[in-house]
Amino acid sequence: MIIDCHGHYTTAPIEHETWRKKQLSAFTDGLPSPSYPAITDDEIRESIEQNQLRLLRERGADMTIFSPRASAMGHHLGDERISGEWARACNDLIARVAGLFPDTFIGVCQLPQSPGADLKASVAELERCVLELGFVGCNLNPDPSGGMWTSPPLTDRYWYPMYEKMCELDVPAMVHVSASANPNFHATGAHYINADTTAFMQFIQGDLFADFPELRLVIPHGGGAVPYHWGRYRGLADILKKPPLAEHVMRNVSFDTCVYHQPGINLLFDVIDVGNILFGSEMVGAVRGIDPETGHYFDDTKRYVDALDLDEADAAAVYSGNARRVYPRLGQALSARGL
């Protein structure tokens, strides 16, 4: 079985996006949010069947861990109430996708984070999505300010209520930022990779996993710049008098394979232990085009992983075993189906 750990609903029906624009406009005008529109099952089916489902089948994957569009989370827009309404609408839509295609999609939730707000609403939404909607994890934004970095580091006790609830529910988080409001940082080309790399360095500097030894976090986009600069981070851990990275960070952190060229995937697997790598494509996502050098889609990451010619055990771990371990509720759901 091949499980893609990183998929977003980037093709949601237009009514969903239109409502978001009206919601933000109403907030600006000091008016209540409009009623959410009626979206039919057929509209959802069409948005999925012609996009994610078609590509999954063409590329040979079986299931996607599916979440709302990351760049549209927009935690820096509106206020905590607005983020709460938007997160609930997005998560309910993901639940409908998973309900219509239960063999192919399983949900991960967006959190109603907001700059300066505490995490009570996020904890509550995570609990609702896991216990009521059957989701298996969440996307945690380390910078809800949209590129201004006003939140404390991920190792700060500010985040502990979320980690406590994640451990209680036995679900992981993918550390994933949203759109950038800072003109210095292109969202998917800079802000995403900055955040991935920043999160990893924060984990080195702190002692988060001493307090939460069972906490599981996924850093997407191949771990940002981390694998390329692995020696730098090993050296910094040594300078900071921290244990080796394999003990200090990597017992709790995994990377995905959202790296869009063969040399990058080769480097990822040369540097990072196979047990810390989850197959992912972020399809349909940030880089949708065809690579003129290869004639294949940039985000067809299975092609790159297949080219590594991993042995059977390693391939099984990367393609499914690691995801089932990191997302145990996914593993339980699959086992209940005899998979």
C-alpha positions as CSV (number, residue, x, y, z in Angstrom):
1,M,0.0,0.0,0.0
2,I,1.2,3.5,-0.8
3,I,0.1,6.3,1.5
4,D,0.7,10.0,0.6
5,C,1.1,11.8,3.9
6,H,0.8,15.3,2.5
7,G,-2.2,16.3,0.4
8,H,-4.3,19.5,0.5
9,Y,-7.8,20.2,-0.8
10,T,-6.6,22.8,-3.3
11,T,-9.4,22.1,-5.7
12,A,-12.4,22.8,-3.4
13,P,-15.6,24.0,-5.0
14,I,-15.6,27.7,-5.9
15,E,-18.5,28.4,-3.5
16,H,-16.1,27.5,-0.6
17,E,-13.5,30.1,-1.6
18,T,-16.2,32.7,-2.4
19,W,-17.6,32.3,1.1
20,R,-14.2,33.0,2.5
21,K,-13.9,36.2,0.6
22,K,-17.3,37.3,1.8
23,Q,-16.5,36.3,5.3
24,L,-13.4,38.5,5.4
25,S,-15.2,41.4,3.7
26,A,-17.9,41.2,6.3
27,F,-15.3,41.3,9.1
28,T,-13.7,44.4,7.6
29,D,-17.1,46.0,7.4
30,G,-18.0,45.1,11.0
31,L,-20.8,42.8,9.9
32,P,-21.6,39.2,10.9
33,S,-20.3,36.4,8.7
34,P,-22.6,35.2,5.9
35,S,-24.2,31.8,6.0
36,Y,-22.1,29.0,4.6
37,P,-23.3,28.0,1.1
38,A,-24.8,24.6,0.2
39,I,-22.2,22.5,-1.6
40,T,-23.5,19.3,-3.1
41,D,-21.9,15.9,-2.9
42,D,-21.7,15.9,-6.7
43,E,-19.7,19.1,-6.7
44,I,-17.2,17.6,-4.2
45,R,-17.0,14.4,-6.2
46,E,-16.2,16.4,-9.4
47,S,-13.6,18.5,-7.6
48,I,-11.8,15.3,-6.4
49,E,-12.3,12.8,-9.2
50,Q,-10.9,15.1,-11.9
51,N,-7.9,16.1,-9.8
52,Q,-6.4,14.3,-6.7
53,L,-8.2,11.0,-7.3
54,R,-7.2,10.9,-11.0
55,L,-3.6,11.7,-10.3
56,L,-3.3,9.3,-7.4
57,R,-4.5,6.5,-9.7
58,E,-2.2,7.5,-12.5
59,R,0.8,7.7,-10.3
60,G,0.2,4.5,-8.4
61,A,-0.7,5.7,-4.9
62,D,-3.6,4.4,-2.8
63,M,-4.4,6.9,-0.1
64,T,-3.8,10.5,0.9
65,I,-3.7,12.0,4.4
66,F,-5.8,15.0,3.4
67,S,-6.1,18.5,4.9
68,P,-7.4,21.9,3.9
69,R,-5.4,24.1,1.6
70,A,-2.4,25.2,3.7
71,S,-1.8,28.5,1.9
72,A,-5.4,29.4,2.5
73,M,-5.5,28.8,6.3
74,G,-4.8,32.5,6.6
75,H,-4.4,32.7,10.3
76,H,-3.2,36.3,10.0
77,L,-6.5,37.4,8.5
78,G,-9.4,38.5,10.7
79,D,-9.4,37.5,14.3
80,E,-9.8,34.4,16.4
81,R,-13.6,34.2,15.6
82,I,-12.9,34.4,11.9
83,S,-10.2,31.7,12.1
84,G,-12.6,29.5,14.1
85,E,-15.4,29.8,11.5
86,W,-13.0,29.2,8.6
87,A,-11.3,26.2,10.2
88,R,-14.6,24.6,11.0
89,A,-15.9,25.1,7.4
90,C,-12.6,23.7,6.0
91,N,-12.5,20.7,8.3
92,D,-16.2,19.9,7.7
93,L,-15.5,19.9,3.9
94,I,-12.5,17.5,4.4
95,A,-14.7,15.2,6.4
96,R,-17.2,15.2,3.5
97,V,-14.4,14.2,1.1
98,A,-13.3,11.4,3.4
99,G,-16.9,10.3,3.7
100,L,-17.4,10.2,0.0
101,F,-14.0,8.5,-0.7
102,P,-13.3,6.5,2.5
103,D,-10.8,4.2,0.8
104,T,-8.7,7.0,-0.5
105,F,-8.8,10.0,1.8
106,I,-8.5,10.4,5.6
107,G,-8.6,13.8,7.3
108,V,-6.1,16.0,9.0
109,C,-7.4,19.2,10.4
110,Q,-6.7,22.9,10.1
111,L,-6.5,24.7,13.5
112,P,-8.2,28.0,14.3
113,Q,-5.0,29.7,15.3
114,S,-4.8,33.5,15.4
115,P,-1.9,35.8,16.3
116,G,-1.8,36.6,20.0
117,A,-4.6,34.2,20.9
118,D,-4.2,31.3,23.2
119,L,-4.7,27.7,21.9
120,K,-8.0,26.8,23.6
121,A,-10.0,27.0,20.4
122,S,-7.3,25.0,18.6
123,V,-7.3,22.3,21.2
124,A,-11.1,22.1,21.0
125,E,-11.2,21.9,17.2
126,L,-8.5,19.2,17.2
127,E,-10.6,17.2,19.7
128,R,-13.8,17.7,17.6
129,C,-12.1,16.6,14.4
130,V,-10.4,13.5,15.9
131,L,-13.3,12.3,18.0
132,E,-16.3,13.3,15.9
133,L,-14.9,13.4,12.3
134,G,-12.4,10.6,12.5
135,F,-9.3,12.7,11.6
136,V,-5.9,11.4,12.3
137,G,-3.8,14.5,12.9
138,C,-3.5,18.3,12.5
139,N,-1.5,20.9,10.7
140,L,0.2,23.2,13.2
141,N,1.2,26.6,12.0
142,P,4.4,27.8,13.9
143,D,3.8,31.4,12.6
144,P,0.1,32.4,12.5
145,S,1.2,36.0,11.8
146,G,2.0,35.1,8.2
147,G,5.7,35.6,8.0
148,M,6.1,38.2,10.8
149,W,7.1,35.5,13.4
150,T,5.4,37.0,16.4
151,S,4.7,33.7,18.1
152,P,7.1,32.0,20.6
153,P,9.3,29.1,19.4
154,L,7.6,25.7,19.2
155,T,9.5,24.7,22.3
156,D,7.9,27.4,24.4
157,R,5.3,26.4,27.0
158,Y,2.7,28.5,25.0
159,W,2.3,25.4,22.8
160,Y,2.1,22.8,25.5
161,P,-1.7,22.6,25.7
162,M,-1.7,21.6,22.1
163,Y,1.0,19.0,22.6
164,E,-0.8,17.6,25.7
165,K,-4.0,17.1,23.7
166,M,-2.1,15.6,20.8
167,C,-0.5,13.1,23.1
168,E,-3.8,12.4,24.8
169,L,-5.5,11.7,21.4
170,D,-2.4,10.0,20.0
171,V,-2.2,12.1,16.9
172,P,0.7,13.9,15.3
173,A,1.0,17.4,13.7
174,M,2.5,18.4,10.5
175,V,4.4,21.7,11.1
176,H,3.0,23.7,8.2
177,V,2.8,27.5,7.8
178,S,0.2,29.3,5.6
179,A,0.4,32.3,3.3
180,S,3.0,35.0,3.7
181,A,2.0,38.6,4.5
182,N,5.7,39.6,4.4
183,P,6.8,40.7,0.9
184,N,10.3,39.5,1.7
185,F,9.1,35.8,1.8
186,H,7.4,34.2,-1.2
187,A,4.9,31.8,0.4
188,T,5.8,28.4,-1.1
189,G,9.3,29.3,-2.3
190,A,10.6,30.9,0.8
191,H,8.2,31.1,3.8
192,Y,7.4,27.3,3.7
193,I,11.1,26.3,3.5
194,N,12.1,29.0,6.1
195,A,9.5,27.6,8.5
196,D,10.5,24.0,8.1
197,T,14.1,24.8,8.7
198,T,13.3,27.2,11.6
199,A,11.2,24.6,13.3
200,F,14.0,22.0,13.2
201,M,16.5,24.5,14.7
202,Q,14.0,25.4,17.5
203,F,13.8,21.7,18.3
204,I,17.6,21.5,18.6
205,Q,17.8,24.6,20.8
206,G,15.1,23.4,23.2
207,D,14.3,20.2,25.1
208,L,10.7,19.7,24.0
209,F,10.9,16.0,23.6
210,A,12.2,15.5,27.2
211,D,8.8,16.9,28.2
212,F,6.8,15.1,25.5
213,P,8.7,11.8,24.6
214,E,5.6,10.5,22.8
215,L,5.0,13.6,20.7
216,R,5.3,13.1,16.9
217,L,5.8,15.9,14.4
218,V,6.3,15.9,10.7
219,I,8.3,18.6,9.0
220,P,7.2,18.8,5.4
221,H,8.9,19.7,2.1
222,G,11.7,17.2,2.8
223,G,12.7,19.0,6.0
224,G,13.3,22.3,4.4
225,A,17.0,23.1,4.2
226,V,17.9,20.7,7.0
227,P,19.1,17.6,5.0
228,Y,21.3,19.8,2.8
229,H,22.9,21.3,5.9
230,W,22.9,18.3,8.2
231,G,26.5,18.8,9.2
232,R,25.7,22.3,10.3
233,Y,22.9,21.2,12.5
234,R,24.9,18.3,14.0
235,G,27.6,20.8,14.8
236,L,25.3,23.3,16.3
237,A,23.8,20.6,18.5
238,D,27.3,19.8,19.7
239,I,28.1,23.5,20.4
240,L,24.8,23.8,22.3
241,K,25.8,20.8,24.4
242,K,22.8,18.8,23.2
243,P,22.7,15.1,22.6
244,P,23.2,13.8,19.0
245,L,20.3,14.6,16.7
246,A,19.3,11.0,16.5
247,E,18.5,11.1,20.2
248,H,17.6,14.7,20.7
249,V,15.2,15.3,17.8
250,M,14.8,12.5,15.3
251,R,13.0,10.1,17.7
252,N,10.1,12.4,17.4
253,V,10.4,14.2,14.1
254,S,10.0,12.9,10.5
255,F,10.3,14.5,7.1
256,D,8.2,13.9,4.0
257,T,9.4,13.4,0.3
258,C,7.9,16.7,-1.1
259,V,11.2,17.4,-2.9
260,Y,10.7,18.0,-6.6
261,H,13.8,16.7,-8.3
262,Q,15.8,13.4,-8.2
263,P,19.1,14.8,-6.8
264,G,17.1,16.3,-3.8
265,I,15.4,13.0,-3.1
266,N,18.8,11.2,-3.4
267,L,20.3,13.6,-0.8
268,L,17.3,13.2,1.5
269,F,17.7,9.5,1.6
270,D,21.5,9.7,1.8
271,V,21.4,11.9,4.9
272,I,18.1,11.0,6.8
273,D,17.4,7.5,8.2
274,V,14.7,5.7,6.2
275,G,12.7,5.3,9.4
276,N,12.2,9.1,9.5
277,I,10.9,9.6,6.0
278,L,7.3,9.5,5.0
279,F,6.2,9.4,1.4
280,G,4.4,12.6,0.4
281,S,3.8,14.7,-2.7
282,E,1.7,17.7,-1.7
283,M,-0.3,17.0,-4.8
284,V,-2.1,19.0,-6.1
285,G,0.0,21.8,-4.5
286,A,2.7,24.4,-4.9
287,V,4.5,23.1,-8.0
288,R,2.0,21.7,-10.5
289,G,3.8,22.0,-13.8
290,I,5.8,19.6,-15.9
291,D,9.6,19.6,-15.6
292,P,10.9,20.4,-19.0
293,E,14.1,18.5,-18.3
294,T,12.3,15.2,-17.6
295,G,8.9,15.6,-19.2
296,H,7.2,14.5,-15.9
297,Y,5.3,16.5,-13.3
298,F,7.5,18.0,-10.7
299,D,5.3,16.8,-7.9
300,D,5.2,13.1,-9.0
301,T,7.5,12.2,-6.1
302,K,6.8,8.5,-6.3
303,R,8.8,8.5,-9.5
304,Y,11.9,9.8,-7.6
305,V,11.5,7.4,-4.7
306,D,11.0,4.5,-7.1
307,A,14.3,5.4,-8.8
308,L,16.2,4.9,-5.5
309,D,15.6,1.1,-5.9
310,L,15.0,0.7,-2.1
311,D,15.0,-2.8,-0.8
312,E,11.6,-4.2,0.0
313,A,11.6,-3.4,3.7
314,D,12.7,0.2,3.2
315,A,10.2,0.8,0.5
316,A,7.4,-0.6,2.6
317,A,8.5,1.7,5.5
318,V,8.6,4.8,3.4
319,Y,5.4,4.1,1.4
320,S,3.2,3.0,4.3
321,G,4.8,1.7,7.5
322,N,6.2,5.0,8.7
323,A,2.9,6.8,8.1
324,R,1.0,4.1,10.0
325,R,3.4,4.5,12.9
326,V,3.4,8.3,13.0
327,Y,-0.3,8.4,12.4
328,P,-1.5,5.5,14.6
329,R,-5.2,6.3,14.1
330,L,-4.6,5.8,10.4
331,G,-3.0,2.5,11.1
332,Q,-5.9,1.5,13.3
333,A,-8.4,2.5,10.6
334,L,-6.5,0.5,8.0
335,S,-6.2,-2.5,10.2
336,A,-9.9,-2.5,10.9
337,R,-10.4,-2.8,7.1
338,G,-8.0,-5.7,7.0
339,L,-5.2,-3.7,5.3
